[in-house]
Amino acid sequence: MKSSLVVASTFLFTGCFSSYSNGGYYGGSSSKDYSGYEKIPHQQMKNSKAMHRATMRPYQIDGKWYYPTVAKVSDTQSGIASWYGPNFHARRTSNGEIYDMYAMTAAHKTLPMNTMVRVDNLENQRSVVVRINDRGPFVTGRIIDLSNKAARAIDMVKKGTAKVKLTVLGFHGKIAKSETEKKEVMSVGKYYVQVGAFRRYEGAKITQRKFENIISKNYQVIIKEGYFEDKPINRVWVSGFRSEEEATDFKKRLGINGAMIIAH
C-alpha cells in the first residue's frame, strides 16, 4: 500500500495540478455538455484499514508536504472550491476507486477518505453533500475539488470556482446521526508524543489543559491511565501524528525535545 500511495500522489501532481482554464479543469468549456462520457459501473466504496493507513500518511507534491489530519464531526473550513471532470473521468483516485464525475464525490488535501462533507456555496446559498475519495486540489488557495455533478448542484461549473464553507458530517461514507457518531474522531494515526506522566490525575489534567491551549486543532491531548511499578500512572499524550517524522517536528516546534515518541 505504501508504494500505491506514492504512485497516487505522483499521479495527482501530473493531473489535478495542471491545465486549468475556462472555468473547468483540463480546459473544459463551461458550456460543454458532459453527459456523453462513459458511465462508470456501480463500485463498492474503498474503506479498508489498509487504505486509510496508506492515504493518511504525509505525502509530498511539488516540494510541499501535506499532513492528512484528525477530523471531527462539525469541523468547518472556508476557502475556494474548484471542480474536475472529463480528463480524469474513469481514472484511479487516491483511495483506489475509479473516478466518476457523475458521482457526488470530491478531492481534499488532508481529510480522511470517505469523510462526508457538506459544501455550502457562499455566493448563491446552494449546498451539496459529497464523499471525499481523492487528494487535491494542489492549487494555491483552493480547499476542495468537486466532481462535475457536485459542482453543477451548487451552480459553479460555468464560473469554475466559488467561495465555499465545508462542514464535516460524518465518516466511512455515512452522515452521523446518533450522539455517539457525532462525537466520533476520525484518526488512524499511530504515533503519540508523551508530554507528561503523573501519579495524581489532577496533575495530568493540568498538563492536558495547558497543551490544549497551545496546539493545533489537528491534534488531541489525551490522558492514558495505567500502572508503573504496580502504582497508578497517568500519562499525557498528544495524538494525531501520522509518522515519527511529524511527531519529531512537533517536539522541535514546541521546544520539548525530551518528550518521548510513542508508537502504539
N, C-alpha and C positions, 0 to 999 in steps of 0.2 A: 504493500500500500504506500510505503514511503516513496518509491520510485514513481508511482502513479501520480502522487501529489506534485512532484517536481515537473512531470510532464504536463499536468493540468495547469500549473502556474505559468510555465513557459508558453503554453498554448494560448492562455488568456492574454498574455502580453502581445502575442502576434495577432490576436483577434480584436478584443474589445478596445484596446488602446489605440487602434489605428483607424484611419479613413472615416472620419465623421464629417458629414456635410449635408446641407439641405434639410436639416431638422431631423433626420433619421440616420441611424448608424449605417456605415458601409455605403454611403452615397444614395440611400433610398429616398426617392422623391416623396415629399409629404403628401402628394395627392394620389400616389400609386395605389392600385388595387392589389392587396397582398393575399387575396383569397385563393389564388391559383396554385399555391405551393403545396407540396405533398402533405397529406395528413399523416401524423405520427400515430401508430397503433397505441392503444392504452398500455401504459407501462406501470409497473409497481414502483412505489416510492423507495428510494435507496435510504435505509435508515439503520444500518448495522453499526455496532460499536466500533468496528474496524474503520468504517467510513468516517465516523465522527472523529476518531483519533487522528486519521490522516488529514482531514480537512480543517482541523483546529490547530495544527502545528503552525508556527510562524513561517512565513514564506517571503520571498524577495522578488520584486518586479522592478526592472529598470533601476536597480541600485537602491531601492527603498524597501525597508522591511515592514511587513504588516503582521499584526498580532491578533488573531481571532480571539474574541473576548467572551467572558462570562456575560450572560444576559438574563434579565428578569422580566416577567410579565409586567407590562405597563411602562417599561423603559421607552423613552422617546428620543428622537433625533430630528433635527431640521436641516435642510440644505436643498441642493438641486438634484432633481431626478432627470434621467435621460432614458432612452429605450434602445433596444437592439433587436434585430429581427432576421431578415432574409438571408444574409450572408453567414449566419450562424445556425440557421434552421437545420435540424437533423444531425447536428454535430454534438460531440460529447460535452457535457457540463463538468464542472469541477467535482461534483459528487458521483459521477459515473452514469448519470441519466442521459437520455437523448434530449437535446434542447428542442422544445416545441413552442414556436412563437404564438400558437393559438391557445396555449395554456396560461393559467394565472400564476406565473412564476416570476422570479426576479433574481438579480445578482447583487450581492452585498460584499464588501471587502472583509468584514470581520464577524458578522453574526453567525451563529451556528447554523449548519444546514438544516432545512425543514422547519426553521422558525417561521411562524405565521405573523405577518406584518400588515397592519392597515396603513395605506398610503393616502393621506389627505392632500389633495391639490389645493394649495392656499390661494391660487389665483382664480379658481372658479367654484370652490367648495365641494367638488366631487371627490368621492373616495372609492377605493378598491382594496380588497384583501388578497395578498399574494403569499406564496410559499418561496422561501429562499432555497435555491438549488444550484447556485453558481457563485463564482467570485468576480468582483468588479464593482463599479467601473473604475478603471485606472486613469482617470482624467481629473485633474485638479479641481476641487470644489464640488464634485458630484458624489452623492452618497448612495445612490441606488440606480440600477439599470432594470427597467421593466420590460417584460415581453411585449410584443406588439399588441396583443389582446388587452393586457392590463393598461397599457398606455392609452389605448382607444377608450377604455372605460372611464378614464378621467380626462379625456379630450386633450391630450398633449402630443399626439402623433404629428400634427401639422407643424407645431412650433418646435418640437424636438426635445425641449427641456421645460421644466416647470419647478417652481418653488414648492416644496412639499414638507410635510411632517410625517415621520414614521412612528408608529406605536406598536410595540411587541404585544401580540395577543396570545401566543402560546408556542408550544414546541412539538416536535415529532409530527408535524403536519396537522395538528389539532388546535382549535381555539379553546383556551382554558375556560372552563365553566364553573367547576367546583372551587371552593375556597382553597383546597389543597393544591389544585392545579394552578391557581392564580398566584400562589406563593412559591411556585417552582422556580429554581435557579438552574439554568442550563449551563453545565460546565463539564468538560471531560479532561480538565487539567489534572496532572498527576504530580505536580511539584508544589511544595509549600515552603515558605520561609518562616522559621520559628523565631519570634521576636521576644519571647519571654517564657519563663517557666516558674510557677509559684505553688507553694504548698497551700496557701489560702486562696480560695476562689475570688475573694474581693480584690486581691492584687491583680489577678488575671483580668478581671472586668475593667479595672482602671487602665491597664495597658491596652486592652481591646478598644476602649473608647478613644484613647489617645491616637492610636493608629487609624481608626475610622475617620478621624478628623483631618488626617493629612494625606491619605492615599487616594488614588483614583477610584472612581466608582466601578472600574473594570475588575477590581479585586474585592475580596471579602475577608474580614478578620473573624476568625472562629476560635473557640476555646475547646481544646481536646482534653477531656478528663481521663486520667489513667492512674497508674501506680508506678512508683520508682522506689526500689529498696523496701518494698512492702508498705509504703506510705503513699497517700493520695498525692497526685501531682496534676496541676492544671497548666497545660501548655497553650500558648497563644500563637496561632499560625495565621499567616496571610496566605490566602488561597487564590487560585485562578491562573497560575503560571502554566504555560504550555510547554516550556522547555527549561532545562537547567540554565541556559544562557539568559533567558528572560528573567529568571529569578536572581541570577547574579547581577544583571543590570539594575534590578530593583534595589538590591542591597547597596550598590555603589551610589545610586541617586540619593538614597536616604542616609548614607554615611554609616551604615550598620554592618560593616564588613565582617564582624564577629558572629553575626547571626547564622544559624545553621540552615542549610537547604535540605528539605526532606522529600525523598521520592517515595510516594505512598500508593 
